[in-house]
């Protein structure tokens, strides 16, 4: 495989059209990233640090609560569609059947979380709306992605981010940005996006004759529990530091941590974009070129990290008018986390898409063990050195997760040299 630019190896496909679609998806991710940064900037400039901490807590726990209440059904459905004759099944009925039990679970998760953190009625109601809406969006966009509608899926995923940023900007310009108005804006943006994307997807799935279509097997729903473990371990890692800070420190401390983290999210969006493309790509090649992937990521990581080290402090000062300059010491450990995330996109994609179920089980148990280590590190290090301890603990946890991924690849390395079997594509697996 020919080496090119930092992203060339990761994004090259069988045609110019494939590369064009990758570019479009990455462009949508960048727009979402910019608007998410705008949201954090508006909140930081318009609200007190305590209020920013409340909003940050709700946004921070959202991915975790959504993942737990989805029970892995989004990933299980994608796996089934891509391995089966989807036209023979009633996807609309499956979509509604899944929502029938994941939406109540999401509501319960939101209420329980509100009780744990002693949130007020408005905050709990907003969190409930966010989780339920996110579950609808996750199921809708996963089905779109399974049918290779990548741009549409990514646009649906980013829709609430775009809408909430625009509403918050209008509130800020009108001098009406307060905690309650910000919370209502977030809830309305997520709910409106979920209704729009969900209804459109349901209509598309129920179009045409359904007389001969079968119901997707119950085994697909049960298999979702397997994916739940993998997804939950990642979501817990993403949210854990903020959850522990919210319990052991003040909301003002959480505001500082979350605001600096928002600046460093360039790594997260790159990880997301690369994984979005790389996971289906590794099944389309005869031999997985791990060395080429990692060389490309090393170049990309060096460029991004250098930019953060040179300009990170100035960006924080400029965007937040000096209010969060005391948190710039977090830039270095956050950069270490980011580099580990970029490299993690390779083993997560290879194990998730290419390797057999044995490797998935190994990866699951390793990651669940890593979550336990992460919890212990966060509690101990936050109590000892505060916010710096949270960032260092998270960096260590990501490095352990990255190491585990490559251990699993090594244990199953014989599958890197041949394309995976698809003989059970119609088995409901």
Buried (B, 14 or more C-beta within 10 A) or exposed (E): EEEEEBBBBBBBBEEEEBBEBBEBBBEBBBBBBBBBBBBBBBBBBBBBBEBBBBBBBBBBBBBBBBBBBBBBBBBBBBBBBBBBEBEEBBBBBBBBBBBEEBBEBBBBBBBEBBEEBEBEEEBBBBBBBBBBBBBBBBBBBBBBBBBEBBBBBBBBBBBBBBBBBBBBBEBBEEEEBBBEBBBBBBBBBBBBBBEBBBEBBBEBBBEEEEEEBEEBBEEBBEBBEBBBBBBBBBBBBBBBBBBBBBEBBEBBBBBBBBBBBBBBBBBBBBBBBBBBBBBBBBBEEEEBBBEBBBBBBBBBBEEBBEEBEEEBBEBBBEBBEEBBBEBBEBBBBBBBBBBBBBBBBBBBBBBBBBBEEEBBBBBBBBBBEBBEBBBEBBBEBBEEEBBBBBBBBBBBBBBBBBBBBBBBBEEBEEBBEEBEEEEEEEEBB
